[in-house]
Structures are given as structure tokens and as C-alpha cells.
Amino acid sequence: MVLDPQARGTSPGSEALLPGGKWPYLIKSFQPHPSPFLLTFLFDSLSYRIPFKIGQPKKQIVPKTVERDFEREYGKLQQLEEQTKRLQKDMKKSTDADLAMSKSAVKISLDLLSNPLCEQDQDFLNMVTALDTAMKRMDAFNQEKVNQIQKTVIEPLKKFGSVFPSLNMAVKRREQALQDYRRLQAKVEKYEEKEKTGPVLAKLHQAREELRPVRDDFEAKNKQLLDEMPRFYNSRLDYFQPSFESLIRAQVVYYSEMHKIFGDLTQQLAQPGRPDEQRERENEARLSELRALSIVADD
């Protein structure tokens, strides 16, 4: 074997040609017909670094029907988790919007009360005062409704959603147990296929002993989840029914009070209700009078 004299030096990146940076110019040093000893040594130095890997077991350790049942039940719970999160978020947005509406109505009535028109027109002042009283009553009942919904609907939704992280963790532990089960089952099968020598039988016995507790652990976790996931899913009706009944009652009470409040406000108005068309004509007539003033006339 003849080595390239330049192979004794080093060059950037040459260490990456072989693992560990050993003999970086070994491949370059081959002659057109390299020594068989050198080829054997090269492949030995590469292959000893490849770890032994256990494949998947040939035996079907979990029946397909069981796996389908598990995926179906867990899929229903994943959908339930997503729906619970979305419902909680929508309820929070709804109550926030309700509060913002009533607070804005109170703010508008207060702004009208501070308008100079109220000082000049007693009828207008009486009407705005009645409006302000109605808006404050509405805001009080609205706050009561939101507090009821927060207590009986949003909080139960939040508590129900807090259970899912523990459920998902139990599923992950089951999956890890299944992977360990498959790995050790493949290891047992590997030794069962080998020639029954003394060392092989000893390793087979050890592998079976390692497999037994792992198999029992997986089967226990799998059975528990298959038993309890349907029970958890079916319990949602009994859990949420009181919350939704409370939501409906809170809305009924609120809108019943709103009917009374605005009925009282209607009776306090000085003028009877006028059609929208008549109000529009009157407003247009007044606007025309304003436009006729010289200070707003077009040049």
C-alpha cells in the first residue's frame, strides 16, 4: 500500500470524512486496487459505531379493534375539549360586550344631562332625566346578569376544561407504556428466533422477565382509559345542564326587567310616539333652516 505523501498534513473539513476525525485522508490514500486488509479495517471502524436497534414486534400486541375503540373515544374527548374552550371564550366575549353596552348607555345619558339644552328646556331635561334613570337601572340588572353567568356558566366551563390536561397526560403515559411494550416484545422475539444456546436462553429468560411488568402496566393503563373515557364523555350532560338552565333563567329575568324599564320610560315621554317618516321630515325641515343661515351658507 502506498500513501499519498500530502495525506500527512491536514486541511479544513477533512475530519468530517470519517467519524471521530480518525484518518481523514484514508479514502484519498487508496490506490486503484486498495488492499483488502485496508477495506476490512475501514468498514470495521465505521460499523462498530452503529448501535443495535430493536425493530417492531411481529406479534400484534394490541388488537386492531381495541386500538380503534381507543382512538374513537379519545377523539370524542379531544373534540369536547375544543368545544369547551370555544364556548368559554364566546361566553366571556358575550358578557364583556353586554357590560360595555350598558356602560356606554349610561355614559350617553350623563353626557346628555350635561348638555346646555337641558338648562334651557325643562321638557327636554325631564326626558333625559328619565332616560338616565332607565339606563342606570338597565346597567344594574345587566351587571347582576353577568355576575350570575360568570358564576354558574363561565366558572363551571373553566373548571371542566381544567380536567383535560390530566386526561391528555394519562394518554401520553399509555402511549409511552405501549412503546416500551413493543420494544421489549420485539426483543423477546429476537431471542426466540436465535439458536437455543445457553447464553441465548439466558438472555431470552431475562427479556421475558423485563417484558412481564411492562406488559401488565400497559394493559392496566389501557383498560382504565377504555373504561373511564366513555364515562367522562357521557357525564358532560349532567354537568352542563344546570349551567345552561341558569343561563336561560338569567336571560329571561334580565329581558323581563328590560321590558318593565323601557315600558316605564315610554310612559314618561311627553310626546306620543311619532312615525319614523314624520321625524325624518321634521329633521330635514329644521336642517334646511340651519343651512339657510349666512354663517353656514356656501360661498
C-alpha positions in Angstrom: 0.0 0.0 0.0 1.3 3.4 -1.0 0.0 6.5 0.8 -0.2 10.0 -0.8 2.7 12.0 0.7 0.3 15.0 1.1 -2.0 12.9 3.2 0.2 13.5 6.2 -1.0 17.2 6.6 -4.4 18.4 7.5 -6.9 20.5 5.6 -10.1 22.3 6.8 -13.1 20.0 6.9 -11.1 16.8 6.3 -12.0 15.5 9.8 -15.6 15.0 8.6 -14.7 12.2 6.2 -14.7 9.6 8.9 -16.4 9.5 12.3 -14.3 10.9 15.1 -11.9 12.6 12.7 -9.6 9.5 12.5 -7.5 9.0 9.5 -9.2 11.8 7.5 -7.2 11.0 4.3 -7.7 7.3 4.4 -10.1 7.2 1.5 -7.8 9.5 -0.6 -4.9 7.2 0.1 -6.4 4.2 -1.8 -4.6 3.1 -4.9 -6.8 1.9 -7.9 -6.7 -1.5 -6.2 -6.7 -0.9 -2.4 -5.6 -3.6 0.0 -8.3 -6.0 1.2 -7.0 -5.6 4.7 -7.4 -1.8 4.4 -11.0 -2.2 3.2 -11.9 -4.6 6.0 -10.3 -2.2 8.6 -12.2 0.8 7.2 -15.6 -0.9 7.3 -15.0 -2.3 10.7 -14.1 1.2 12.0 -17.4 2.5 10.6 -19.7 -0.3 11.6 -18.8 -0.5 15.2 -20.4 2.9 15.7 -23.9 1.8 14.5 -25.9 0.8 17.6 -28.1 -2.3 17.7 -31.7 -1.3 17.0 -34.8 -3.4 18.0 -37.5 -3.3 15.4 -41.2 -3.6 15.7 -42.6 -6.8 17.1 -44.1 -9.3 14.7 -46.8 -10.2 17.2 -49.9 -7.9 17.2 -49.8 -7.0 20.9 -52.9 -4.7 20.7 -55.9 -5.9 18.7 -56.9 -3.5 15.9 -60.5 -3.4 17.3 -59.1 -2.2 20.7 -56.9 0.4 19.1 -59.9 1.7 17.0 -62.1 1.9 20.1 -59.4 3.8 21.9 -58.9 6.3 19.1 -62.6 6.8 18.7 -63.2 7.5 22.4 -60.1 9.8 22.7 -61.1 11.6 19.5 -64.5 12.4 21.1 -62.8 13.8 24.2 -60.4 15.9 22.1 -63.4 17.4 20.3 -65.2 18.0 23.6 -62.1 19.8 24.9 -62.0 22.1 21.9 -65.8 22.8 22.1 -65.5 23.6 25.8 -62.6 26.1 25.2 -64.5 27.8 22.4 -67.8 28.0 24.4 -65.9 29.5 27.4 -64.3 32.1 25.2 -67.5 33.0 23.4 -69.4 33.4 26.8 -66.6 35.7 28.1 -66.8 37.8 24.9 -70.6 38.0 25.2 -70.6 39.2 28.8 -67.9 41.7 28.1 -69.9 43.1 25.2 -73.1 43.3 27.4 -71.2 45.2 30.1 -69.7 47.6 27.5 -73.2 48.2 26.1 -74.8 49.2 29.3 -71.9 51.3 30.5 -71.9 53.2 27.2 -75.7 53.8 27.5 -75.2 55.3 31.0 -72.3 57.4 29.6 -74.5 58.8 26.8 -77.4 59.7 29.2 -74.9 61.5 31.5 -73.5 63.4 28.5 -77.0 64.5 27.6 -77.6 65.7 31.1 -74.6 68.0 30.9 -75.8 69.4 27.6 -76.7 73.1 27.8 -80.1 72.3 26.2 -81.2 70.7 29.4 -80.8 74.1 31.2 -82.9 75.8 28.6 -85.7 73.3 28.0 -87.4 71.8 31.0 -89.3 69.2 28.9 -86.0 68.0 27.4 -84.4 67.9 30.8 -87.3 65.7 32.1 -87.0 63.4 29.2 -83.2 63.0 29.6 -83.5 62.5 33.3 -86.0 59.7 32.7 -83.6 58.2 30.2 -80.7 58.4 32.6 -82.7 56.7 35.3 -83.7 53.9 32.9 -80.1 53.4 31.7 -78.8 53.1 35.3 -81.5 50.6 36.1 -80.6 48.6 33.0 -76.9 48.7 33.9 -77.6 47.4 37.4 -79.7 44.5 36.1 -77.1 43.8 33.4 -74.3 43.6 36.0 -76.4 41.2 38.0 -77.0 39.1 35.0 -73.3 39.0 34.0 -72.3 38.1 37.6 -74.8 35.2 37.5 -73.5 33.9 34.2 -69.9 34.2 35.4 -70.7 32.2 38.5 -73.0 29.5 37.0 -71.7 29.1 33.4 -68.2 30.5 32.8 -66.6 29.2 36.0 -68.0 25.7 35.6 -66.8 25.7 32.0 -63.3 26.7 33.2 -63.3 24.0 35.9 -64.4 21.4 33.4 -61.7 22.4 30.9 -59.0 22.1 33.7 -59.5 18.3 33.7 -58.3 17.8 30.1 -54.5 18.3 30.8 -54.6 15.4 33.3 -56.5 13.3 30.8 -54.0 14.1 28.0 -51.2 13.2 30.3 -52.7 9.8 31.1 -53.0 9.2 27.3 -49.3 10.1 26.9 -48.3 7.7 29.7 -50.3 5.0 28.0 -48.6 5.7 24.7 -45.1 5.5 26.4 -46.1 2.2 28.0 -47.1 0.9 24.6 -43.8 1.9 23.1 -41.9 0.1 25.9 -44.2 -2.9 25.5 -43.4 -3.1 21.7 -39.7 -2.7 22.2 -39.4 -5.5 24.8 -41.8 -7.7 22.8 -39.5 -7.3 19.8 -36.5 -8.1 21.9 -38.1 -11.3 23.1 -39.0 -12.3 19.6 -35.4 -11.6 18.5 -34.0 -14.1 21.0 -36.8 -16.6 20.3 -35.6 -16.8 16.7 -32.0 -17.4 17.5 -30.4 -20.8 18.0 -31.2 -22.1 21.5 -27.7 -21.9 23.1 -27.1 -21.4 26.8 -26.3 -17.6 26.5 -29.3 -17.1 24.2 -31.7 -18.9 26.6 -30.4 -16.8 29.5 -31.0 -13.6 27.6 -34.4 -14.8 26.5 -35.4 -15.5 30.1 -34.2 -12.1 31.1 -36.1 -10.4 28.3 -39.3 -12.2 29.2 -38.8 -11.1 32.9 -38.4 -7.5 31.7 -41.4 -7.8 29.4 -43.9 -9.0 32.0 -44.2 -5.9 34.3 -44.2 -3.6 31.3 -47.0 -5.6 29.6 -49.0 -5.6 32.8 -48.5 -1.8 33.2 -49.7 -1.1 29.6 -52.7 -3.4 29.9 -53.7 -1.7 33.2 -53.4 1.8 31.7 -55.2 0.8 28.6 -58.1 -0.8 30.4 -58.5 2.2 32.8 -58.7 4.6 29.9 -61.1 2.5 27.9 -63.4 2.2 30.9 -63.2 5.8 32.1 -63.1 7.8 28.8 -66.7 6.9 27.8 -67.9 7.7 31.4 -66.2 11.1 31.3 -67.7 11.9 27.9 -71.2 10.9 29.0 -71.0 12.9 32.2 -70.9 16.2 30.3 -74.8 16.3 30.0 -75.3 16.0 33.8 -72.5 18.5 34.4 -73.6 21.3 32.0 -77.4 21.0 32.2 -77.6 23.1 35.4 -75.3 25.7 33.9 -77.4 26.1 30.7 -80.6 26.3 32.7 -79.1 29.0 34.8 -78.0 30.9 31.7 -81.6 30.8 30.3 -83.1 31.9 33.6 -80.6 34.8 33.8 -81.6 36.0 30.3 -85.3 35.7 31.0 -85.1 37.7 34.2 -82.9 40.4 32.5 -85.2 40.9 29.5 -88.3 40.8 31.6 -86.8 43.7 33.7 -85.8 45.5 30.5 -89.5 45.3 29.3 -90.6 46.9 32.5 -87.9 49.6 32.5 -88.5 50.7 28.9 -92.3 50.5 29.4 -92.0 52.9 32.3 -89.7 55.2 30.1 -92.3 55.2 27.3 -95.0 56.4 29.7 -92.8 59.3 30.9 -92.2 60.7 27.5 -94.1 64.0 27.0 -95.0 63.4 23.4 -96.6 60.3 21.9 -94.6 58.2 19.6 -94.3 59.5 16.0 -93.7 57.5 12.9 -90.1 57.5 11.6 -91.2 59.2 8.4 -92.6 62.1 10.2 -89.5 62.5 12.4 -87.3 62.4 9.3 -89.4 65.1 7.6 -89.2 67.4 10.7 -85.5 66.9 11.0 -85.0 67.7 7.3 -87.0 70.9 7.6 -85.0 72.0 10.6 -81.7 71.2 8.9 -82.8 73.3 5.9 -83.5 76.2 8.2 -80.0 75.9 9.6 -78.4 75.7 6.2 -80.2 78.9 5.2 -78.2 80.9 7.8 -75.5 83.0 6.3 -72.8 81.6 8.6 -73.1 78.2 7.0 -74.1 79.2 3.5 -71.8 78.1 0.7 -69.5 80.7 -0.9 
